Amino acid sequence: MNSKSFAIPALLATLATAQSTPPPIPVELRARFGFTGPLVHKVGAGIQSLKIGDINGDGRLEAVVFDGRRARLVAIGVVNGATTNTTIPTGGQIAGFELADFAGNGQAQALIVNTRGLMSLRKKDGTEATKPIDLGLGTRGLNIVAGDLNNDGKQDIVALAGTKMRVVTNVASTPKLLPVEPTEGNLVSVNLVDLDGDMNLDMTCIASSGRMNLRMRLGNGDGTFGAWRIATVDQLRSVFGGKLADGTPVIATVEGATRRVAMHRYADHGDLAAPQWWAFGEGDGTKTPPFAIGDIDNDGDDDVVIFPRQNAQMVVYAWQNGTFERSQVPSLSGVTSVAIGDVDQDGKNDLVIASPEEEVVAWCSGALPLDRFPEQLPSTDLPVTVTVSPTGGVLALTRDKRRSAKLLLIKKDAEPKTLVEVGRLAADPVRMIAADVGDTEGMEVSFVVPSDGLRALTITSDDPKKNAKKSTAGFTKKMVDGSLVLGQHKGKPALIAVRGRFVRRFRFDAKNQVRVLDQNNGPEGVAELSLACELGDEQWMFFDKKSNKLLRTQPGQPVASAEVPPLGFTNLVAHKGAALLISARGMLRVSFGTGPSLRPVATHEPPTDRTYYWFGKTGDFDGDGIPDLAMVDRRLPGIQILAGGKNRLTRALAIPVFETRPSESPDSEPRALATGDLDGDGLCDLVLIAHDRILIYPQDK
């Protein structure tokens, strides 16, 4: 028989395979599970996006797929042991669709997004049941997932495309489009499941990065979500929702080199809390956007402000109720530097911005709302870097077309003053540090020139002739921006330089020479000290780039470590006792405290070394009220049934779909799986897409 021949389900003992013999299944366990069929319905080549729902309103579920060649949705049901067929024209190619009860009337409606990004519900004849609205996302790789996010009894959607996501509620009446949020790109295996048991749907998915690629986001019950949480799952392949024997919601995964199946519970296990993650959604994700950390809303907590390179806007992450709340407002374009401080000495923090593209230095007063457009300040030449002077005003590093730079003092309603003729700079610095880190009178302005190293200037007066350039040591050469931070030493400000093998604290002596105050070589076993910051009370945090570990040290205590994903972090900052790592792709907050995290509670190892678990779905396949798992095994090829139990998964049945023998390069068939009661007998059935057909396996009574 050819590779498209379908086989009647067989027990494991009758399966002829080229793989090693799997362990026998107890007869009493195997006898609990059985399926008839398959009922085969040919639709056409290229069918995709298998969904389950009662689209006919007859009280029975149908399997619905998109038939792109004929521009239609095809719904296959089961009546009296035979398949039924309903088609819904789409009017052309579509970017994606979802099937759910958006009206709350017990009947599923088809939500379609066309190739122009317009979203609407469709009637059974294909006409629009709701007015098309622009989803505001791209259509390439669009992923739509439905769930009741605001607990009103009606299904809502989460839509993701590229590096953006959007929630839409009230889909069937007056759609409410929540703001577009940035995400990581290429998120797959997206699910809505009550992960923490609070009766609100949460979100899980997989990001295409390293071994820490499971992303979780807890729902607030109003259509919004909290920060992303990151969990470590080795070689994660797929994730989907499930339940334990007592009904506790969990997620199931296919993971590891052996493709084991595991069920994980998200709860407070007394372990290190899962780190929080905020994605920036920035361009190609190779260069960290300009940012500043400080109390921008003057509530006593440090916030984060960033300026995306692709947009003329400011994004504010305000620390509120134990998380960062994101908002964005229009602002200058081409911003290269931003700083927070009290510019006008009124006791409130202000924001200072430099934009070479617009050739302007601007500020946002802390006494006014943040959504006011920045006010321009007087400046000369091209501003590239700014900071706030401790004595008031703005310090701005400017340069001409020949890259000859000056340090200016800028104040509102006054002409800018040149403090130092800096000379030629090979590249533009990102940040400046203004603090008294020298033994001579005045203050020092320090900055890192990319591919060059530290530069430091002494500012003693408004007269450029009385100010000076300081000598820097060899260990400050070839530094990167994130390697220079401001710290303390015996109550005085000091600079901290991070190099691959050590962290040194230093000041400048009376002769303007570098004076090393102390050196920290980090914890034992650190491969590469990339970033460091001081927490106070002799506590330090270190980032080991080579091993992707964050470490915290404190006197008399063992070293605390946390694995972090390889996201190209460039800066490490202390934030309310936690570590805040910042990269081009986003920022990660690691608290080092105990809290909610993910832990496996049941596992199943593949029965042979050739088993290739791909993905799965949950359902009660033996009528005992305990959820089981149906797993697609690409090398069977077919379905493996894993019986659920108290903290365990047990292989109970193998259902081959094809008569072909497994090969080293198996066809990706069956390529989709869904579960639900299609024949109306109260038992959960299996539905597959295989080549150009839908296969329905009714559960045997």
C-alpha positions as CSV (number, residue, x, y, z in Angstrom):
1,M,0.0,0.0,0.0
2,N,1.2,3.5,-0.7
3,S,2.2,6.1,1.9
4,K,-1.4,7.6,1.9
5,S,-3.1,4.3,2.8
6,F,-5.0,4.5,6.0
7,A,-5.0,1.7,8.6
8,I,-7.7,0.6,11.0
9,P,-6.4,1.3,14.6
10,A,-4.5,-1.6,16.0
11,L,-3.3,-2.7,19.3
12,L,0.4,-2.3,20.0
13,A,1.0,-6.1,19.7
14,T,0.0,-6.0,16.0
15,L,2.1,-3.0,15.1
16,A,5.1,-4.0,12.8
17,T,7.9,-1.5,13.1
18,A,11.6,-1.2,12.4
19,Q,12.2,0.3,15.8
20,S,13.3,-1.5,18.9
21,T,10.5,-3.3,20.7
22,P,8.6,-1.1,23.2
23,P,7.8,-2.5,26.7
24,P,4.5,-4.4,26.9
25,I,1.4,-2.6,28.0
26,P,-0.6,-4.4,30.7
27,V,-3.7,-5.9,29.2
28,E,-6.0,-4.4,31.8
29,L,-4.7,-0.9,31.0
30,R,-4.9,-1.4,27.2
31,A,-8.4,-2.7,27.5
32,R,-9.7,0.6,28.9
33,F,-9.0,2.5,25.7
34,G,-10.4,2.0,22.3
35,F,-11.4,3.8,19.1
36,T,-13.4,2.9,16.0
37,G,-13.0,4.2,12.5
38,P,-11.3,6.1,11.2
39,L,-14.1,8.1,9.4
40,V,-12.2,9.5,6.5
41,H,-13.3,12.7,4.7
42,K,-11.3,13.9,1.7
43,V,-11.2,17.7,1.5
44,G,-8.2,18.7,-0.7
45,A,-4.5,19.3,-0.7
46,G,-3.1,22.1,1.5
47,I,-5.8,22.1,4.2
48,Q,-4.6,23.6,7.5
49,S,-5.6,25.2,10.8
50,L,-7.7,22.5,12.5
51,K,-10.3,23.9,14.9
52,I,-13.2,22.3,16.8
53,G,-16.6,23.9,17.5
54,D,-20.3,23.7,17.0
55,I,-20.5,25.9,13.8
56,N,-23.9,24.4,12.7
57,G,-25.7,25.1,15.9
58,D,-27.0,21.5,16.2
59,G,-25.4,20.9,19.6
60,R,-22.6,18.8,18.1
61,L,-19.0,19.7,17.4
62,E,-17.5,19.9,13.9
63,A,-13.9,19.8,12.8
64,V,-13.2,22.9,10.8
65,V,-10.2,23.5,8.5
66,F,-9.2,26.2,5.9
67,D,-9.1,25.0,2.3
68,G,-6.8,27.6,0.7
69,R,-7.1,26.2,-2.8
70,R,-10.9,26.8,-2.8
71,A,-10.9,29.8,-0.5
72,R,-13.3,28.2,2.0
73,L,-13.7,26.8,5.5
74,V,-14.8,23.2,5.6
75,A,-16.7,21.9,8.6
76,I,-16.9,18.1,9.0
77,G,-19.3,16.6,11.5
78,V,-20.5,13.1,12.4
79,V,-24.1,12.0,12.3
80,N,-25.2,8.4,12.5
81,G,-21.7,7.1,12.0
82,A,-21.1,9.1,8.8
83,T,-19.4,12.4,8.1
84,T,-21.3,15.6,7.2
85,N,-19.9,18.5,5.2
86,T,-20.5,22.3,5.5
87,T,-18.6,24.9,3.6
88,I,-18.2,28.6,4.3
89,P,-16.6,30.7,1.6
90,T,-13.9,33.2,2.7
91,G,-13.9,35.4,-0.4
92,G,-10.2,34.7,-1.1
93,Q,-7.1,33.9,0.8
94,I,-7.0,34.7,4.5
95,A,-4.2,35.4,7.0
96,G,-5.8,33.3,9.7
97,F,-9.0,32.2,11.4
98,E,-10.3,31.1,14.8
99,L,-13.5,29.2,15.8
100,A,-15.1,29.9,19.1
101,D,-18.3,31.1,20.8
102,F,-17.8,34.8,20.6
103,A,-21.5,35.7,21.1
104,G,-21.9,33.5,24.2
105,N,-24.9,31.7,22.7
106,G,-23.4,28.2,22.8
107,Q,-22.7,28.2,19.1
108,A,-19.3,28.7,17.5
109,Q,-18.6,31.6,15.0
110,A,-15.8,31.8,12.5
111,L,-13.5,34.8,13.0
112,I,-11.5,35.6,9.9
113,V,-8.6,38.0,9.3
114,N,-8.1,38.6,5.6
115,T,-4.8,39.3,3.9
116,R,-5.2,43.1,4.5
117,G,-5.4,42.6,8.2
118,L,-9.2,43.2,8.5
119,M,-11.0,41.1,11.1
120,S,-14.7,40.1,11.0
121,L,-17.1,37.3,12.1
122,R,-18.6,35.3,9.2
123,K,-22.1,33.8,8.8
124,K,-22.5,30.3,7.5
125,D,-22.9,31.6,3.9
126,G,-19.6,33.5,4.2
127,T,-21.1,37.0,4.5
128,E,-19.8,39.3,7.2
129,A,-21.7,39.1,10.5
130,T,-19.7,42.0,11.9
131,K,-18.2,45.1,10.3
132,P,-14.6,44.5,9.4
133,I,-12.1,46.3,11.6
134,D,-8.3,46.7,11.2
135,L,-6.5,44.4,13.6
136,G,-3.5,46.7,13.5
137,L,-1.0,43.8,13.1
138,G,0.9,42.4,10.2
139,T,-0.6,39.3,8.5
140,R,2.6,37.3,8.0
141,G,2.7,34.4,10.5
142,L,-0.5,35.6,12.1
143,N,-1.5,33.4,15.1
144,I,-5.0,33.8,16.6
145,V,-6.1,32.0,19.9
146,A,-9.5,32.3,21.5
147,G,-10.4,32.3,25.2
148,D,-12.7,34.1,27.7
149,L,-10.1,36.6,28.9
150,N,-12.5,38.9,30.9
151,N,-14.8,36.2,32.3
152,D,-18.0,37.5,30.7
153,G,-18.9,34.1,29.2
154,K,-17.9,35.1,25.7
155,Q,-14.7,34.2,23.9
156,D,-12.1,36.8,23.2
157,I,-8.9,36.6,21.1
158,V,-5.2,37.1,21.4
159,A,-3.6,37.8,18.0
160,L,0.2,37.7,17.4
161,A,2.2,38.6,14.4
162,G,5.9,39.4,14.1
163,T,6.9,41.2,17.3
164,K,3.5,42.4,18.2
165,M,0.4,41.1,20.0
166,R,-3.1,42.4,20.6
167,V,-6.1,41.4,22.7
168,V,-9.6,41.9,21.3
169,T,-12.6,41.5,23.6
170,N,-16.4,41.9,22.9
171,V,-15.7,40.4,19.4
172,A,-19.3,39.8,18.4
173,S,-20.7,43.2,19.5
174,T,-18.6,46.3,19.8
175,P,-15.0,45.0,19.6
176,K,-12.6,46.5,22.1
177,L,-9.0,46.5,20.8
178,L,-6.5,46.7,23.6
179,P,-3.2,48.5,22.8
180,V,-0.7,46.7,20.6
181,E,2.1,45.3,22.8
182,P,5.6,44.3,21.8
183,T,6.7,40.6,21.9
184,E,9.5,38.5,20.9
185,G,9.4,37.3,17.3
186,N,8.5,33.8,16.2
187,L,6.3,32.8,19.1
188,V,4.8,29.4,18.5
189,S,2.7,26.8,20.3
190,V,0.5,29.6,21.8
191,N,-2.1,28.5,24.4
192,L,-4.6,30.1,26.7
193,V,-4.9,28.1,29.9
194,D,-5.6,28.8,33.6
195,L,-2.0,28.2,34.6
196,D,-2.1,29.2,38.2
197,G,-5.6,28.1,39.1
198,D,-7.0,31.6,39.8
199,M,-9.9,31.2,37.3
200,N,-8.3,33.6,34.9
201,L,-6.8,32.5,31.6
202,D,-3.1,32.8,31.2
203,M,-0.9,32.6,28.2
204,T,1.9,30.2,27.3
205,C,4.1,29.9,24.2
206,I,7.6,29.0,23.0
207,A,10.2,31.5,21.9
208,S,12.9,30.6,19.5
209,S,15.9,31.0,21.9
210,G,18.1,28.6,23.7
211,R,17.0,26.3,26.6
212,M,15.0,29.0,28.5
213,N,12.4,29.3,25.8
214,L,9.1,28.8,27.6
215,R,7.2,32.0,28.0
216,M,4.2,32.4,30.4
217,R,2.0,35.4,31.0
218,L,-0.5,35.5,33.8
219,G,-4.0,37.0,33.0
220,N,-5.5,39.7,35.1
221,G,-9.1,38.6,34.3
222,D,-9.9,41.8,32.4
223,G,-8.3,41.0,29.0
224,T,-4.8,42.3,30.1
225,F,-1.8,40.3,31.1
226,G,1.1,40.8,33.5
227,A,4.8,40.5,32.6
228,W,6.1,37.5,30.8
229,R,7.7,34.9,32.9
230,I,10.5,32.7,31.7
231,A,11.0,29.0,32.6
232,T,13.8,26.6,31.9
233,V,12.7,23.6,29.8
234,D,15.5,21.8,28.1
235,Q,15.0,21.5,24.3
236,L,11.3,22.4,24.4
237,R,9.5,21.3,21.3
238,S,5.8,22.0,22.0
239,V,3.5,23.0,24.8
240,F,-0.3,22.6,25.4
241,G,-2.8,22.8,28.2
242,G,-3.7,19.8,30.4
243,K,-5.1,18.8,33.8
244,L,-4.0,16.5,36.6
245,A,-6.2,13.8,37.9
246,D,-7.7,16.2,40.5
247,G,-8.5,18.8,37.9
248,T,-5.5,21.0,38.7
249,P,-4.6,23.0,35.5
250,V,-1.1,22.3,34.1
251,I,0.8,22.5,30.9
252,A,2.1,19.5,29.0
253,T,5.4,19.7,27.0
254,V,7.5,17.7,24.6
255,E,11.1,18.3,25.6
256,G,14.6,17.1,26.0
257,A,16.9,15.1,23.8
258,T,14.6,12.0,24.1
259,R,11.4,14.0,23.5
260,R,9.9,13.1,26.8
261,V,6.4,14.2,27.7
262,A,6.0,16.1,31.0
263,M,3.2,17.9,32.8
264,H,4.3,21.0,34.7
265,R,2.5,22.9,37.4
266,Y,3.0,26.7,37.9
267,A,2.8,27.4,41.6
268,D,4.9,28.6,44.6
269,H,7.1,25.6,45.2
270,G,9.5,27.4,47.5
271,D,12.0,27.6,44.6
272,L,13.5,30.7,42.9
273,A,10.7,32.7,41.4
274,A,10.5,32.7,37.6
275,P,12.1,35.8,36.3
276,Q,9.9,38.6,34.8
277,W,10.5,39.6,31.2
278,W,9.4,42.6,29.2
279,A,10.0,42.4,25.4
280,F,10.9,45.6,23.6
281,G,9.9,44.3,20.1
282,E,12.8,46.3,18.7
283,G,13.8,46.0,15.0
284,D,16.5,43.4,14.5
285,G,17.2,43.2,18.2
286,T,21.0,43.9,17.8
287,K,21.4,47.2,19.6
288,T,20.1,48.2,23.0
289,P,17.7,51.2,22.7
290,P,18.6,54.4,24.6
291,F,17.2,54.0,28.2
292,A,17.3,55.6,31.6
293,I,16.4,54.3,35.0
294,G,15.0,56.6,37.7
295,D,11.9,57.7,39.5
296,I,10.3,59.5,36.6
297,D,6.8,59.6,38.0
298,N,8.1,60.8,41.4
299,D,6.4,58.1,43.5
300,G,9.5,56.8,45.2
301,D,10.2,53.8,42.9
302,D,12.6,53.6,40.0
303,D,11.0,53.3,36.6
304,V,12.5,52.6,33.1
305,V,12.2,54.8,30.1
306,I,13.3,53.7,26.6
307,F,13.2,55.2,23.1
308,P,12.6,52.6,20.4
309,R,14.9,53.3,17.4
310,Q,12.2,52.6,14.9
311,N,9.6,55.0,16.3
312,A,9.2,58.6,17.3
313,Q,7.9,57.7,20.8
314,M,8.9,57.3,24.4
315,V,8.0,54.1,26.2
316,V,7.6,54.3,30.0
317,Y,7.8,51.2,32.2
318,A,6.4,52.6,35.5
319,W,7.0,50.4,38.6
320,Q,3.5,49.8,40.1
321,N,2.2,47.1,42.4
322,G,5.2,44.9,42.0
323,T,5.5,45.0,38.2
324,F,6.3,47.4,35.4
325,E,3.2,49.0,33.7
326,R,3.9,49.9,30.1
327,S,2.7,53.1,28.4
328,Q,3.9,55.0,25.4
329,V,3.6,58.6,24.2
330,P,4.8,60.6,21.1
331,S,8.3,62.0,21.4
332,L,11.4,63.0,19.4
333,S,12.7,60.7,16.7
334,G,16.3,59.4,16.4
335,V,17.0,59.7,20.2
336,T,20.5,58.5,21.1
337,S,20.7,59.4,24.8
338,V,18.3,60.0,27.7
339,A,18.8,60.8,31.4
340,I,16.7,61.3,34.5
341,G,17.4,64.0,37.1
342,D,16.4,67.3,38.7
343,V,17.2,69.7,35.9
344,D,15.4,72.8,37.4
345,Q,16.2,71.9,41.1
346,D,12.5,71.9,42.1
347,G,12.7,68.6,43.9
348,K,11.2,66.6,41.1
349,N,12.9,64.4,38.6
350,D,12.9,65.5,35.0
351,L,13.8,63.8,31.7
352,V,16.5,64.9,29.3
353,I,16.8,63.8,25.7
354,A,19.3,64.1,22.9
355,S,18.3,63.6,19.2
356,P,21.0,64.1,16.6
357,E,18.4,63.3,13.9
358,E,16.4,66.4,15.0
359,E,19.5,68.2,16.1
360,V,17.9,69.1,19.5
361,V,18.3,68.7,23.2
362,A,15.0,68.6,25.0
363,W,13.5,68.0,28.4
364,C,10.2,66.9,30.0
365,S,9.5,68.6,33.3
366,G,8.7,66.3,36.2
367,A,6.1,68.9,37.3
368,L,4.1,68.3,34.2
369,P,2.4,65.1,32.8
370,L,4.7,62.8,30.9
371,D,2.5,62.8,27.8
372,R,3.5,66.4,27.1
373,F,5.8,66.7,24.1
374,P,9.4,67.4,25.1
375,E,10.4,71.1,25.3
376,Q,13.5,72.1,23.2
377,L,16.5,73.6,25.0
378,P,19.1,75.8,23.4
379,S,22.2,74.0,22.1
380,T,24.9,74.2,19.5
381,D,26.4,71.6,17.0
382,L,25.0,68.1,17.0
383,P,24.0,66.7,20.4
384,V,24.8,63.0,21.0
385,T,24.9,62.4,24.7
386,V,23.2,64.1,27.7
387,T,23.0,63.8,31.5
388,V,21.7,66.0,34.3
389,S,24.1,68.1,36.2
390,P,24.0,67.5,40.0
391,T,23.9,71.3,40.5
392,G,21.1,71.8,37.9
393,G,20.9,72.2,34.2
394,V,21.8,69.7,31.4
395,L,25.3,68.5,30.4
396,A,25.4,67.8,26.7
397,L,28.2,66.3,24.6
398,T,28.0,67.8,21.1
399,R,30.1,67.4,18.0
400,D,30.5,68.9,14.6
401,K,30.8,67.1,11.2
402,R,34.5,66.4,11.8
403,R,33.6,64.7,15.1
404,S,35.2,67.4,17.2
405,A,33.3,67.4,20.5
406,K,32.4,69.9,23.2
407,L,30.8,69.5,26.7
408,L,28.1,72.1,27.1
409,L,26.1,73.3,30.1
410,I,22.6,74.0,29.0
411,K,19.9,75.8,31.1
412,K,16.5,77.0,30.1
413,D,16.3,80.6,28.9
414,A,20.1,80.9,28.8
415,E,22.8,80.6,26.2
416,P,24.6,77.2,26.4
417,K,28.1,77.4,27.9
418,T,31.1,75.4,26.6
419,L,32.7,73.7,29.6
420,V,35.4,71.6,27.9
421,E,36.8,71.3,24.4
422,V,36.8,67.5,24.3
423,G,38.5,67.0,21.0
424,R,37.8,64.4,18.3
425,L,35.8,61.3,19.3
426,A,36.0,58.1,17.2
427,A,32.4,57.2,18.0
428,D,29.5,58.7,19.9
429,P,29.1,57.7,23.6
430,V,25.8,56.4,24.8
431,R,25.7,57.7,28.4
432,M,27.5,60.1,30.7
433,I,28.1,59.9,34.5
434,A,28.3,63.3,36.3
435,A,29.6,62.8,39.9
436,D,32.4,63.9,42.2
437,V,34.6,60.9,41.8
438,G,37.9,62.8,42.1
439,D,40.0,64.3,44.9
440,T,40.4,67.6,43.2
441,E,37.8,70.4,43.5
442,G,34.7,70.1,41.2
443,M,33.0,67.2,39.6
444,E,33.9,64.6,37.0
445,V,32.0,63.8,33.8
446,S,32.8,60.3,32.6
447,F,31.8,58.4,29.5
448,V,32.8,55.5,27.4
449,V,33.8,56.0,23.8
450,P,32.9,52.8,21.8
451,S,36.0,50.9,20.7
452,D,38.2,53.4,22.6
453,G,37.6,53.5,26.3
454,L,37.0,55.7,29.3
455,R,37.2,59.5,29.0
456,A,36.9,61.7,32.1
457,L,36.7,65.5,32.4
458,T,37.1,67.6,35.5
459,I,34.6,70.5,35.8
460,T,35.6,73.2,38.3
461,S,34.0,76.3,36.8
462,D,32.1,77.7,33.8
463,D,35.5,78.8,32.3
464,P,36.7,76.1,29.8
465,K,40.3,77.0,30.5
466,K,40.0,76.0,34.2
467,N,38.6,72.5,33.4
468,A,40.8,69.6,32.5
469,K,40.9,66.1,31.0
470,K,41.9,63.3,33.3
471,S,44.3,60.5,32.6
472,T,42.8,57.0,32.4
473,A,44.4,53.6,33.2
474,G,45.0,50.8,30.8
475,F,42.2,48.7,32.3
476,T,39.7,51.3,31.2
477,K,40.6,51.0,27.5
478,K,38.4,49.1,25.1
479,M,35.5,49.2,27.5
480,V,31.9,49.0,26.4
481,D,29.1,51.3,27.8
482,G,27.6,48.8,30.2
483,S,31.0,48.1,31.8
484,L,31.1,51.5,33.5
485,V,28.7,52.1,36.4
486,L,28.6,54.5,39.4
487,G,29.0,53.1,42.9
488,Q,30.0,54.1,46.4
489,H,33.2,53.8,48.5
490,K,33.2,54.9,52.2
491,G,30.3,57.3,51.6
492,K,31.8,58.8,48.5
493,P,30.9,58.3,44.8
494,A,33.2,56.0,42.9
495,L,33.4,54.5,39.4
496,I,33.2,50.8,38.9
497,A,34.8,49.2,35.8
498,V,33.9,45.6,34.8
499,R,36.4,43.6,32.8
500,G,36.4,40.0,31.8
501,R,38.5,38.9,34.8
502,F,37.8,41.5,37.5
503,V,35.7,44.3,38.8
504,R,37.6,47.4,40.0
505,R,36.3,50.4,42.0
506,F,38.3,53.6,41.5
507,R,38.5,57.4,41.8
508,F,40.8,60.0,40.5
509,D,43.5,61.3,42.8
510,A,44.8,64.9,43.2
511,K,47.0,64.5,40.2
512,N,44.1,63.4,38.0
513,Q,45.4,59.8,37.9
514,V,43.3,56.7,38.4
515,R,43.5,55.4,42.0
516,V,42.1,51.8,42.4
517,L,40.2,51.5,45.7
518,D,39.5,47.7,45.6
519,Q,39.1,44.8,43.3
520,N,36.6,42.0,43.2
521,N,37.3,38.9,41.1
522,G,33.7,37.6,41.4
523,P,32.6,34.2,42.7
524,E,34.7,31.1,42.1
525,G,34.0,29.4,38.8
526,V,32.9,32.5,36.9
527,A,34.0,32.1,33.3
528,E,33.6,35.7,32.1
529,L,32.6,38.7,34.2
530,S,30.6,40.7,31.7
531,L,28.4,43.0,33.9
532,A,28.3,43.8,37.6
533,C,26.5,46.1,40.0
534,E,26.6,46.8,43.7
535,L,23.5,46.3,45.9
536,G,25.0,47.9,49.1
537,D,26.1,46.3,52.4
538,E,28.9,44.5,50.4
539,Q,26.4,42.7,48.2
540,W,27.2,42.3,44.5
541,M,25.5,41.0,41.5
542,F,27.6,39.6,38.5
543,F,26.5,38.4,35.1
544,D,28.6,35.6,33.6
545,K,28.0,35.9,29.8
546,K,29.7,32.7,28.9
547,S,27.5,30.5,31.1
548,N,24.4,32.8,31.0
549,K,24.2,33.0,34.8
550,L,23.4,35.8,37.2
551,L,25.1,35.5,40.6
552,R,24.6,37.4,43.8
553,T,27.2,37.5,46.6
554,Q,26.9,38.7,50.2
555,P,29.2,38.3,53.2
556,G,28.7,35.1,55.1
557,Q,26.2,33.6,52.7
558,P,26.6,31.1,49.8
559,V,26.6,32.4,46.3
560,A,23.0,32.6,44.8
561,S,22.8,31.9,41.1
562,A,20.0,32.1,38.5
563,E,20.1,30.9,35.0
564,V,19.1,33.5,32.4
565,P,18.3,33.2,28.7
566,P,21.0,34.1,26.2
567,L,19.4,37.4,25.1
568,G,22.5,39.5,24.6
569,F,22.3,41.6,27.8
570,T,24.4,44.8,27.8
571,N,23.5,46.4,31.1
572,L,23.0,45.3,34.7
573,V,21.2,47.6,37.2
574,A,20.0,47.0,40.8
575,H,16.3,47.5,41.1
576,K,14.7,47.3,44.6
577,G,17.0,44.6,45.6
578,A,16.6,42.6,42.4
579,A,18.7,42.5,39.2
580,L,17.5,44.2,36.1
581,L,19.2,43.0,32.9
582,I,18.7,45.0,29.8
583,S,19.3,44.0,26.1
584,A,18.2,45.0,22.7
585,R,15.3,42.6,22.9
586,G,14.0,43.5,26.3
587,M,14.6,43.6,30.1
588,L,14.7,40.8,32.6
589,R,14.1,41.2,36.3
590,V,15.5,38.5,38.6
591,S,14.5,38.9,42.3
592,F,16.5,36.0,43.8
593,G,13.6,35.4,46.1
594,T,11.2,32.4,46.3
595,G,7.9,32.6,44.4
596,P,5.8,31.1,41.6
597,S,7.8,28.9,39.3
598,L,7.3,25.9,37.0
599,R,8.0,22.3,38.1
600,P,7.3,19.0,36.4
601,V,4.8,16.9,38.3
602,A,4.4,13.9,35.9
603,T,6.7,12.6,33.1
604,H,6.7,9.9,30.5
605,E,9.8,8.8,28.6
606,P,9.3,7.6,25.0
607,P,9.0,3.8,24.8
608,T,11.8,3.4,22.2
609,D,14.7,5.4,21.0
610,R,12.9,5.9,17.7
611,T,9.7,7.4,19.1
612,Y,9.3,11.0,17.9
613,Y,6.7,12.8,19.9
614,W,5.7,15.9,18.1
615,F,2.7,17.6,19.9
616,G,-0.4,16.5,21.7
617,K,-3.9,17.3,23.0
618,T,-5.8,16.6,26.2
619,G,-9.0,14.5,26.6
620,D,-10.6,11.8,28.7
621,F,-10.1,8.8,26.4
622,D,-11.3,6.0,28.7
623,G,-14.3,7.7,30.4
624,D,-12.9,7.6,33.9
625,G,-13.1,11.3,34.4
626,I,-9.3,11.7,34.5
627,P,-7.7,13.6,31.6
628,D,-5.3,11.7,29.3
629,L,-3.0,12.8,26.6
630,A,-3.0,12.0,22.9
631,M,0.5,12.4,21.4
632,V,1.4,12.5,17.7
633,D,4.3,10.1,17.1
634,R,5.8,10.9,13.7
635,R,7.7,7.7,13.5
636,L,4.8,5.4,14.4
637,P,3.3,7.2,12.4
638,G,0.2,7.8,14.4
639,I,-1.1,8.5,17.9
640,Q,0.1,7.3,21.3
641,I,-2.4,7.5,24.1
642,L,-0.9,8.3,27.6
643,A,-3.2,7.5,30.5
644,G,-3.5,10.1,33.1
645,G,-3.2,9.4,36.8
646,K,-2.1,10.8,40.1
647,N,1.3,12.4,39.2
648,R,2.0,10.0,36.4
649,L,1.5,9.3,32.7
650,T,1.4,5.7,31.5
651,R,1.5,4.6,27.9
652,A,-1.8,2.8,27.1
653,L,-2.4,2.5,23.4
654,A,-0.7,3.0,20.0
655,I,-2.9,3.9,17.0
656,P,-1.0,3.8,13.7
657,V,-2.4,6.0,10.9
658,F,-0.3,4.7,8.0
659,E,1.0,1.3,7.0
660,T,4.3,2.7,6.0
661,R,7.3,1.7,8.1
662,P,9.1,4.4,10.0
663,S,12.1,6.0,8.2
664,E,15.0,8.3,9.2
665,S,13.2,11.2,7.5
666,P,9.5,10.6,8.3
667,D,6.8,12.6,6.5
668,S,5.2,15.3,8.7
669,E,1.9,13.4,8.8
670,P,-0.4,13.5,10.6
671,R,0.3,17.2,11.0
672,A,-2.6,18.4,13.1
673,L,-4.6,17.0,16.1
674,A,-7.7,18.0,17.9
675,T,-10.0,16.4,20.5
676,G,-13.7,16.7,21.2
677,D,-17.0,14.9,21.1
678,L,-18.0,14.9,17.4
679,D,-20.5,12.1,17.4
680,G,-22.6,13.3,20.4
681,D,-22.1,10.2,22.6
682,G,-20.5,12.1,25.4
683,L,-17.1,10.6,24.8
684,C,-14.0,12.5,23.6
685,D,-12.9,11.6,20.0
686,L,-9.7,12.2,18.0
687,V,-9.5,14.3,14.9
688,L,-6.4,14.4,12.6
689,I,-5.3,16.2,9.4
690,A,-3.4,13.7,7.2
691,H,-2.4,14.9,3.7
692,D,-5.6,16.0,2.1
693,R,-8.0,14.4,4.5
694,I,-9.7,14.7,7.9
695,L,-9.6,11.5,10.0
696,I,-12.1,11.1,12.8
697,Y,-11.6,8.4,15.4
698,P,-14.7,8.1,17.6
699,Q,-14.0,6.8,21.1
700,D,-15.4,3.2,21.5
701,K,-17.9,2.8,24.2
